Amino acid sequence: MNTPRRFIQTVFTLTLGLLLVGGVLFVAGQAAGLVAGQNAWLEFFNTYVKPPVCIAASVCAVAGFLLSYQRPRKQAEQQQEATTR
């Protein structure tokens, strides 16, 4: 019964790791390209690294949104009665 939730958690965790590593790689590559003055590096990172990172971020966001929903818990079988004095 928890299989869909576990699957979504796995997708969330994997895409979160992928987007964090890809984001660091993208920013470091862009910074290196700027410092070195290499326009080809900037184009490479913008063309080949950014799209997968953006896709991973989108999937991670959707999975995180789905994980925010929780099933309603069953109420206790016994109703608590108010105490009066």
SVG drawing of the C-alpha trace seen along z (x, -y; Angstrom):
<svg xmlns="http://www.w3.org/2000/svg" viewBox="-19 -36 60 38">
<polyline fill="none" stroke="black" stroke-width="0.4" points="0.0,0.0 2.9,-2.4 4.6,-1.4 3.5,-4.5 4.7,-6.8 8.0,-4.9 8.4,-5.2 7.8,-8.9 10.3,-9.3 12.9,-7.4 12.2,-9.6 12.4,-12.7 15.7,-11.7 17.4,-10.7 16.3,-13.8 17.3,-16.0 20.8,-14.6 21.0,-14.8 19.9,-18.5 22.3,-19.4 25.3,-17.8 24.3,-19.1 23.7,-22.6 27.1,-22.7 28.7,-21.4 26.7,-24.0 27.7,-27.0 31.3,-25.9 31.5,-25.3 30.0,-28.7 32.3,-30.4 35.3,-28.7 34.2,-29.7 33.8,-33.3 37.2,-33.4 38.9,-31.7 37.1,-33.8 36.0,-30.7 32.6,-31.3 32.6,-27.7 32.5,-26.5 29.6,-28.7 27.7,-27.4 28.5,-23.8 27.2,-24.1 24.2,-26.0 23.3,-23.5 24.2,-20.2 24.2,-20.5 21.3,-23.0 18.4,-21.1 18.9,-17.8 19.3,-19.8 16.1,-21.8 14.2,-18.5 15.5,-17.0 14.5,-20.1 11.0,-19.9 10.5,-16.2 11.9,-16.8 9.4,-19.6 6.5,-17.6 7.6,-14.6 8.0,-16.9 4.6,-18.4 3.0,-14.9 4.9,-14.0 3.3,-16.9 -0.1,-15.1 -0.8,-12.7 -3.6,-10.2 -6.2,-11.1 -5.6,-9.1 -8.4,-7.1 -9.9,-8.7 -9.5,-6.9 -12.3,-4.4 -13.2,-5.9 -14.4,-9.4 -13.0,-11.4 -15.5,-12.9 -15.1,-16.3 -14.7,-16.2 -16.9,-18.6 -16.8,-19.6"/>
</svg>
